[in-house]
Every structure is written in C-alpha cells, then in structure tokens.
Amino acid sequence: MHRDPVTDVMDAPTRLKPAYPIPYGRPSEAAVKAVMNRVLGYVDRETSPALVDTGDKDRRPGGALAPGSSFRSAYRLTSYEWGVLYSGALLAGEVTGDARYTQYVADRLGTIVDVANRYRIQKTAADQTPVKQMLAPGKLDDSGAMAAALIKAQRAGLVTQGRAQIDLYLDWISNRQFRLSDATLARQVPMPNSLWLDDLYMSVPALAQMGALTGERRYFDDAVRQVRQFSQRMFVANKGLYRHGWVDGMDPHPSFFWGRANGWAIMAMVELLEVLPADHPGRPAILTQLRAHAAGLASMQSGTGLWHQLLDRPDSYLETSASAMYAFALARAVNRGWIDRRVYAPVAVLAWNAVTTKVNAAGEVEDVCVGTGMGFEHAFYYYRPRHVRAGHGYGPVLLAGAEVIALLRKDPAGPRENLVFK
C-alpha cells in the first residue's frame, strides 16, 4: 500500500510521548499504598511512645510518673501536626484494612491519653510533664487537631479513656479561646483582633466531631459559624482563595495566599460536611463555599501537579504539605458527590502523583514548609525554610493516599492512560 511520505512525516510528532516531570496516569492501588507504607514506617520508627523516666522509680508509690519525664520521640506526640497524623492513620486503616495504621493510633494516642490521665490524677504541674499541651492548652493549636483525632479514635473504639481529655480540649475551643464580638475565633497576635486562616482547622473539625459524639447541635452551629465568618473576612472571591491573615482595622487587609493555610481551610470544610446533619440550615452555605474554593485551587495547580508556596505566585517554591491537603480534600469532595467528579478527580489524582515524588525511600516527606506565622510582605513566605522534619506533611500524605484509593475504587474501569474519569 502506497503511503504519502509527507503525511507520514507530519504525523510523526503526534506519536511522540510527553515528557511528564511526574508520574502521569491512573496509579494502581498498590502503588498508592506503597507510598503510604513508607510514610507509616518512617513515623513508626521516629515516634516511640516510651517514656524517658528521669526520676527514681523505687521511691515513688504505685508506679507514679516522674515530673520531668519525656517521650523518646523525634516529634511531639501531642502537637497539632500529630493530630493530623492520627486522623490520617485512622482513615488509612479504615480504607485499606491494614491494621498497622489503626494500631499506630491505638499505641500512640492511647499512651498519651493514659499519661495525661495519670499526671492529672497526680496533680503534677503541667509544665513538668511531656503532655503540657493536653493538661493546660493555651491556644487552638494545642487543642483542635488533637481533639478531632481523639474523638474519631474514641468513636472507633481505639481509645476508651479519652473523654476527660476531649472535654478539656473542647472547653478551650468553646469557652476559653479569645473571640471577636461576633464569636469568631481570633488571636491577639501579631496584633489585636487577628484572624489566622489556620484556625479553621484548629477548631472546626473538633467542633464537628464533638457534635457527632454528643448529638448537641450547638457544636455544629459554632463550626458553621466559624467557616462562614472567616470566609466573609478572608475569602477573596475573584481569586477563589483565602488570604492567610486578617487584622481588624487594617485597610486594605493583607492578602497573601499561603498554600498550607488554604489547605487548612478546605480540609476544615470537608471534615465539617462529613458529619454535619443533612438538615442543618448552614449546610448549603458550606457546600457553596467549598465549591468556590475548590474551583480557585484547581485553577492554581502547577503543571507539575503541585501547588506553590504562595498560590498566585508561580516563582515561589512548590510546597508538598499544601498539595497533599488539596489532594485529600478534593478527592473526598469528589467521593461524596459535593463537587463534579469529571472536573476534580483528575486534579486530585495528578496532585497525588506529584506528592509521591516528594516521599523519599526512607518515608520522609520533602519540601514541606516549616511552621509559619503571619507575614505582611511576600519575602516572608517566599523564603520560609523547607525540611523533612517539618511534621506538617506526614498526616496530609496519609489522608491523601487513603482518599485517592477510595476515589480509584469508585471508578475501577476508568482509563489508565490518562487522568480522565467518567
């Protein structure tokens, strides 16, 4: 058969393979799980729940715990970062059926609850214990993410003696944290009457889970109030993004669209919707807000599948923890039918594929921004350090992997050559 050589030459470029910088296409469940397993292996090795007892055991009655003891752990087992990790491990165990994930939560969370209860009974001063944040929380960072994880573990039957701790955490969030006159949760730093977008996750999931645990509507009402009132002040509609901070009286308000802060916001919304009663009058507004934010985030995804440290500044570095948060939240929203699967499933899977390139062979998560305060100029965010010891990346990677597995299972016959979903 005669073939036109000109046509053959012209068609040849269409048969070239794209040079994607990250894995491209539909991942297998086994591949997703392998990445999650590396992360679990790393955190398991680095977070021993054993106490280093600095006192003389033989001189203390009844095996009392010594003041000044500490955990043999590279990470703080009572921190908000590890509250997210516990939630991620719980979800990973639920989705995969792998008991190692739930056992991790039972071991670590069960141990610190037991230690806190024992120190509480002993009436040991909080600052003389390794669980100070549990015994005497002083801010939302100390209480919200940990409370949400503890309630989930209690509801799952993994922790049975946590109710006193749950009540203490929720008392801080509901009654002791500073609020504006309209009951919006706020801080007095770096300036009076400051809102930090991070605080949506440091409050809303805990309030929502407490509503689910107790059946008391007031917790759901407060959670909805926080999302709506933060959004009124901090969501920039024409970008579909949240500013990181808001300070009462500033004109104009600082608008730095920090990646991880936006991650905290969208994760807070999906956590709330997961347990918010279907008949709650605030549910339609939360769904509307989630959809607006999802659209804004999707429009900012880079060609690598990751997002930038400052979302609207492509010359800022690509950051892993925020990208994993978006992968989780978008996949969860797709799986629950809150956003269009055809639009957002490819975004979530591409994000997951990109995140996997940041999990090294040891299970460390790379290119994670360290803890960050509120900044008032771009350089502050551009040059925040990145480090594998920044604990903010580990929980989001487990959450994202578990939810992406659930997403893949909902479309088992979908094509593998690209990221198109039915």
C-alpha positions as CSV (number, residue, x, y, z in Angstrom):
1,M,0.0,0.0,0.0
2,H,1.4,3.4,-1.0
3,R,1.8,5.9,1.8
4,D,2.3,9.6,1.3
5,P,5.8,10.3,2.8
6,V,4.9,13.9,3.5
7,T,1.8,12.9,5.6
8,D,3.9,10.3,7.4
9,V,6.5,12.9,8.4
10,M,3.8,15.3,9.5
11,D,2.0,12.7,11.6
12,A,5.2,11.5,13.3
13,P,5.2,14.2,16.0
14,T,1.7,13.2,17.2
15,R,3.1,9.8,18.2
16,L,5.8,11.3,20.5
17,K,5.4,10.6,24.2
18,P,5.0,13.6,26.5
19,A,7.9,14.1,28.9
20,Y,6.0,14.5,32.1
21,P,8.1,15.6,35.1
22,I,6.0,13.4,37.5
23,P,4.3,10.0,37.2
24,Y,1.3,10.5,34.9
25,G,-1.8,8.5,34.5
26,R,-4.0,6.5,36.8
27,P,-2.0,5.0,39.7
28,S,-2.7,1.5,41.0
29,E,-4.0,1.0,44.5
30,A,-0.9,-1.0,45.3
31,A,1.3,1.9,44.2
32,V,-0.6,4.4,46.4
33,K,-0.4,2.0,49.3
34,A,3.3,1.5,48.9
35,V,3.9,5.3,49.4
36,M,1.7,5.3,52.4
37,N,3.5,2.4,53.9
38,R,6.8,4.2,53.6
39,V,5.4,7.1,55.5
40,L,4.0,4.9,58.2
41,G,7.3,3.1,58.5
42,Y,9.1,6.4,59.0
43,V,6.8,7.8,61.6
44,D,6.6,4.5,63.4
45,R,10.4,4.4,63.7
46,E,10.7,8.1,64.7
47,T,7.9,8.3,67.3
48,S,8.4,5.9,70.1
49,P,5.7,6.3,72.8
50,A,8.1,5.1,75.5
51,L,8.7,7.5,78.4
52,V,12.2,8.5,79.5
53,D,11.7,8.5,83.3
54,T,14.1,11.0,84.9
55,G,13.1,10.1,88.4
56,D,13.8,7.4,90.9
57,K,11.0,4.8,90.3
58,D,11.8,2.9,93.5
59,R,11.0,5.9,95.7
60,R,7.6,6.7,94.1
61,P,4.4,5.0,95.3
62,G,2.3,2.9,93.0
63,G,4.4,3.5,89.9
64,A,3.6,7.2,89.8
65,L,5.0,9.1,86.8
66,A,8.0,11.3,87.5
67,P,7.9,15.1,86.8
68,G,10.3,16.0,84.0
69,S,9.8,12.8,82.0
70,S,9.7,12.9,78.2
71,F,8.8,10.7,75.3
72,R,11.5,9.0,73.2
73,S,10.1,10.6,70.0
74,A,11.5,12.9,67.3
75,Y,8.1,14.6,67.0
76,R,5.8,15.9,69.7
77,L,3.0,13.3,70.0
78,T,0.6,15.9,71.4
79,S,1.1,18.5,68.7
80,Y,-1.4,19.7,66.1
81,E,0.8,18.2,63.3
82,W,0.4,14.8,65.0
83,G,-3.3,15.3,65.5
84,V,-3.5,15.4,61.7
85,L,-1.2,12.3,61.5
86,Y,-3.6,10.4,63.8
87,S,-6.6,11.3,61.7
88,G,-4.6,10.3,58.6
89,A,-3.6,6.9,60.0
90,L,-7.2,6.3,61.2
91,L,-8.5,6.9,57.6
92,A,-5.7,4.8,56.1
93,G,-6.6,1.9,58.3
94,E,-10.3,2.2,57.5
95,V,-9.8,2.4,53.8
96,T,-7.1,-0.2,53.3
97,G,-8.0,-2.6,56.1
98,D,-4.3,-2.6,57.2
99,A,-4.3,-2.9,61.0
100,R,-0.9,-1.4,61.2
101,Y,-2.3,2.1,60.7
102,T,-5.0,1.8,63.4
103,Q,-2.5,0.1,65.7
104,Y,-0.2,3.1,65.4
105,V,-3.1,5.3,66.6
106,A,-4.1,3.0,69.4
107,D,-0.5,2.8,70.6
108,R,0.5,6.5,70.5
109,L,-2.8,8.2,71.2
110,G,-3.7,5.6,73.8
111,T,-0.4,6.1,75.5
112,I,-0.5,9.9,75.7
113,V,-4.1,9.8,76.9
114,D,-3.1,7.4,79.7
115,V,-0.1,9.5,80.6
116,A,-2.2,12.7,80.7
117,N,-4.8,11.0,82.9
118,R,-2.2,9.7,85.3
119,Y,-0.4,13.1,85.6
120,R,-3.9,14.7,86.1
121,I,-4.6,12.3,89.0
122,Q,-1.2,13.0,90.5
123,K,-1.9,16.8,90.2
124,T,1.6,17.2,88.6
125,A,2.2,20.7,87.3
126,A,1.5,20.7,83.5
127,D,4.9,22.2,82.6
128,Q,6.6,19.4,84.5
129,T,5.1,16.8,82.1
130,P,5.6,15.7,78.5
131,V,1.8,16.3,77.9
132,K,1.6,20.0,78.9
133,Q,-0.5,20.8,75.8
134,M,-3.0,18.2,76.9
135,L,-3.2,19.3,80.5
136,A,-3.1,23.0,80.0
137,P,-3.9,24.0,76.4
138,G,-3.2,27.7,75.8
139,K,-4.3,28.1,72.2
140,L,-6.2,26.5,69.4
141,D,-3.0,24.9,68.1
142,D,-2.9,22.9,71.4
143,S,-6.4,21.6,71.2
144,G,-8.3,21.5,67.9
145,A,-6.5,18.9,65.7
146,M,-5.7,16.6,68.6
147,A,-9.3,16.8,69.8
148,A,-10.7,15.9,66.4
149,A,-8.4,12.9,66.2
150,L,-9.1,11.8,69.7
151,I,-12.9,11.9,69.2
152,K,-12.6,9.9,66.0
153,A,-10.4,7.3,67.8
154,Q,-12.9,7.2,70.7
155,R,-15.8,6.7,68.4
156,A,-13.9,3.9,66.6
157,G,-13.3,2.2,70.0
158,L,-9.5,2.5,69.7
159,V,-9.2,4.8,72.8
160,T,-11.6,4.2,75.6
161,Q,-10.4,6.6,78.4
162,G,-10.3,9.8,76.4
163,R,-13.5,11.6,77.4
164,A,-11.9,13.8,80.1
165,Q,-9.3,14.9,77.7
166,I,-11.9,15.6,74.9
167,D,-14.0,17.7,77.3
168,L,-10.9,19.7,78.3
169,Y,-10.0,20.4,74.7
170,L,-13.5,21.4,73.8
171,D,-13.8,23.6,76.8
172,W,-10.8,25.6,75.5
173,I,-12.2,25.9,72.0
174,S,-15.8,26.7,73.0
175,N,-15.3,28.8,76.1
176,R,-11.7,30.0,76.6
177,Q,-10.2,30.9,73.3
178,F,-10.4,34.6,72.5
179,R,-13.2,35.6,70.1
180,L,-14.3,38.8,68.3
181,S,-17.6,40.3,69.3
182,D,-19.5,38.1,66.8
183,A,-17.9,35.0,68.3
184,T,-15.4,34.5,65.5
185,L,-12.3,32.7,67.0
186,A,-9.4,35.1,66.9
187,R,-5.9,35.8,68.4
188,Q,-4.3,38.8,69.9
189,V,-1.1,38.2,68.0
190,P,0.6,39.5,65.9
191,M,-1.8,42.4,66.5
192,P,-5.1,42.7,68.5
193,N,-8.1,41.0,66.9
194,S,-6.2,38.9,64.3
195,L,-7.7,36.0,62.4
196,W,-5.4,33.2,61.2
197,L,-6.9,31.0,58.5
198,D,-5.1,28.0,60.1
199,D,-7.6,28.3,63.0
200,L,-10.4,26.9,60.8
201,Y,-8.7,23.5,61.1
202,M,-7.7,24.1,64.7
203,S,-11.3,24.4,65.6
204,V,-13.9,23.3,63.1
205,P,-13.2,19.6,62.8
206,A,-13.1,19.3,66.6
207,L,-16.4,21.1,67.0
208,A,-18.0,19.0,64.2
209,Q,-16.7,15.7,65.8
210,M,-18.0,16.8,69.2
211,G,-21.4,17.4,67.6
212,A,-21.3,13.9,66.2
213,L,-20.1,12.4,69.5
214,T,-22.7,14.2,71.7
215,G,-25.5,15.0,69.4
216,E,-25.5,18.5,70.7
217,R,-26.5,21.0,67.9
218,R,-24.5,23.9,69.4
219,Y,-21.2,22.4,68.3
220,F,-22.4,22.1,64.7
221,D,-23.8,25.7,64.9
222,D,-20.4,27.0,66.1
223,A,-18.5,25.1,63.4
224,V,-20.7,26.5,60.7
225,R,-20.4,30.0,62.2
226,Q,-16.6,29.9,62.0
227,V,-16.5,28.8,58.4
228,R,-19.0,31.5,57.3
229,Q,-17.5,34.3,59.3
230,F,-13.9,33.5,58.5
231,S,-15.0,33.3,54.8
232,Q,-16.7,36.7,54.9
233,R,-13.5,38.3,56.0
234,M,-10.8,36.2,54.3
235,F,-12.1,34.6,51.1
236,V,-11.2,36.7,48.0
237,A,-14.0,35.7,45.6
238,N,-12.4,36.8,42.4
239,K,-9.4,34.5,43.1
240,G,-11.3,31.7,44.8
241,L,-8.6,31.7,47.5
242,Y,-8.3,32.7,51.2
243,R,-5.8,35.2,52.5
244,H,-3.7,33.9,55.3
245,G,-4.4,36.6,57.8
246,W,-6.9,39.3,58.7
247,V,-6.4,42.1,61.2
248,D,-9.2,44.2,62.4
249,G,-8.9,47.8,61.2
250,M,-6.2,47.2,58.6
251,D,-7.0,48.8,55.3
252,P,-6.5,47.1,52.9
253,H,-6.2,43.7,54.6
254,P,-3.0,41.8,53.9
255,S,-3.7,39.3,51.1
256,F,-1.0,36.6,51.0
257,F,-2.5,33.4,49.6
258,W,-0.3,30.9,51.5
259,G,-0.7,27.3,50.4
260,R,-0.9,25.5,53.6
261,A,-3.4,27.9,55.2
262,N,-5.7,27.3,52.2
263,G,-5.2,23.6,52.9
264,W,-6.3,24.0,56.5
265,A,-9.4,25.8,55.2
266,I,-10.6,23.3,52.6
267,M,-9.8,20.4,54.9
268,A,-11.9,22.0,57.7
269,M,-14.8,22.3,55.3
270,V,-14.8,18.7,54.2
271,E,-14.4,17.5,57.8
272,L,-17.4,19.5,58.7
273,L,-19.5,18.3,55.8
274,E,-18.6,14.7,56.7
275,V,-20.7,14.8,59.9
276,L,-22.9,17.9,59.6
277,P,-26.5,16.8,59.7
278,A,-28.2,16.8,56.3
279,D,-31.0,19.1,57.6
280,H,-28.7,21.6,59.2
281,P,-29.6,25.1,57.8
282,G,-26.0,26.0,57.3
283,R,-25.1,23.1,55.1
284,P,-26.0,24.7,51.7
285,A,-23.7,27.7,52.5
286,I,-20.8,25.4,53.4
287,L,-21.2,23.4,50.2
288,T,-21.3,26.7,48.2
289,Q,-18.1,27.9,49.9
290,L,-16.4,24.5,49.3
291,R,-17.2,24.6,45.6
292,A,-15.9,28.2,45.2
293,H,-12.7,27.3,47.0
294,A,-12.2,24.1,45.0
295,A,-12.5,26.0,41.8
296,G,-10.0,28.6,42.9
297,L,-7.5,25.9,44.0
298,A,-7.8,23.9,40.8
299,S,-7.1,27.0,38.7
300,M,-3.8,27.4,40.6
301,Q,-2.4,23.9,40.2
302,S,1.0,24.0,38.5
303,G,2.0,21.8,35.6
304,T,3.8,19.5,37.9
305,G,0.6,18.7,39.8
306,L,1.9,20.5,42.9
307,W,0.9,24.0,44.2
308,H,3.2,26.9,45.0
309,Q,4.0,28.2,48.5
310,L,2.1,31.4,47.6
311,L,-0.6,30.1,45.4
312,D,-0.8,33.0,43.0
313,R,3.0,33.4,42.7
314,P,4.5,30.8,40.4
315,D,8.0,32.0,41.2
316,S,7.6,30.8,44.8
317,Y,8.6,27.3,45.5
318,L,6.4,24.2,45.1
319,E,5.2,23.0,48.5
320,T,4.3,19.5,49.5
321,S,2.0,19.7,52.6
322,A,-0.5,22.0,50.9
323,S,-0.5,19.9,47.8
324,A,-1.3,16.8,49.8
325,M,-4.0,18.6,51.7
326,Y,-5.7,19.6,48.4
327,A,-5.4,16.0,47.0
328,F,-7.2,14.7,50.1
329,A,-9.9,17.4,50.3
330,L,-10.7,17.3,46.5
331,A,-10.8,13.5,46.4
332,R,-13.0,13.5,49.5
333,A,-15.4,16.0,48.0
334,V,-15.5,14.1,44.7
335,N,-16.1,10.8,46.6
336,R,-19.0,12.4,48.5
337,G,-20.6,14.0,45.4
338,W,-20.0,17.5,46.6
339,I,-18.1,18.6,43.5
340,D,-18.1,17.4,39.9
341,R,-16.1,14.2,39.5
342,R,-15.2,14.8,35.9
343,V,-13.6,18.2,36.8
344,Y,-11.8,17.4,40.0
345,A,-10.9,13.7,40.1
346,P,-8.1,14.3,37.6
347,V,-6.9,17.3,39.6
348,A,-6.8,15.2,42.8
349,V,-5.0,12.2,41.2
350,L,-2.4,14.4,39.4
351,A,-1.8,16.1,42.8
352,W,-1.3,12.7,44.4
353,N,1.1,11.5,41.7
354,A,3.1,14.7,42.3
355,V,3.2,14.3,46.0
356,T,4.6,10.8,45.7
357,T,7.7,12.2,44.1
358,K,8.3,14.1,47.4
359,V,8.2,10.9,49.6
360,N,11.8,9.6,49.6
361,A,12.9,6.0,50.1
362,A,13.1,6.4,53.9
363,G,9.5,7.6,54.0
364,E,10.4,11.2,54.7
365,V,8.2,13.9,53.1
366,E,10.4,16.5,51.4
367,D,9.8,20.2,50.5
368,V,7.5,20.9,53.4
369,C,7.3,24.4,54.7
370,V,8.2,24.8,58.4
371,G,5.7,26.3,60.9
372,T,4.8,29.7,59.8
373,G,3.5,32.9,61.4
374,M,1.5,35.6,59.8
375,G,3.6,37.7,57.3
376,F,3.0,41.2,55.9
377,E,5.2,41.1,52.8
378,H,5.9,38.5,50.2
379,A,9.5,37.7,51.1
380,F,8.4,36.3,54.4
381,Y,6.6,33.5,52.7
382,Y,9.0,33.1,49.7
383,Y,11.9,32.2,52.0
384,R,10.3,30.1,54.7
385,P,12.6,27.1,55.1
386,R,11.6,23.6,53.9
387,H,12.6,20.5,55.9
388,V,11.8,16.8,56.2
389,R,11.5,17.3,60.0
390,A,8.6,19.7,59.5
391,G,5.8,17.4,60.7
392,H,3.1,19.1,58.7
393,G,3.5,16.8,55.7
394,Y,3.0,13.4,57.2
395,G,-0.7,13.4,58.1
396,P,-1.8,15.0,54.9
397,V,0.1,12.4,52.8
398,L,-1.7,9.6,54.6
399,L,-5.1,11.4,54.3
400,A,-4.5,12.0,50.6
401,G,-3.4,8.4,49.8
402,A,-6.4,6.9,51.6
403,E,-8.9,9.1,49.9
404,V,-7.3,8.6,46.5
405,I,-7.6,4.9,46.9
406,A,-11.3,5.4,47.7
407,L,-11.6,7.5,44.6
408,L,-9.9,4.9,42.4
409,R,-12.3,2.2,43.7
410,K,-15.3,4.3,42.7
411,D,-14.2,4.1,39.1
412,P,-12.4,0.8,38.7
413,A,-13.0,0.6,34.9
414,G,-11.6,4.0,34.2
415,P,-8.9,4.6,31.7
416,R,-5.3,4.2,32.8
417,E,-3.6,6.1,30.0
418,N,-4.6,9.5,31.3
419,L,-6.4,11.2,34.2
420,V,-9.9,11.3,32.6
421,F,-12.6,10.0,34.9
422,K,-16.1,9.0,34.0
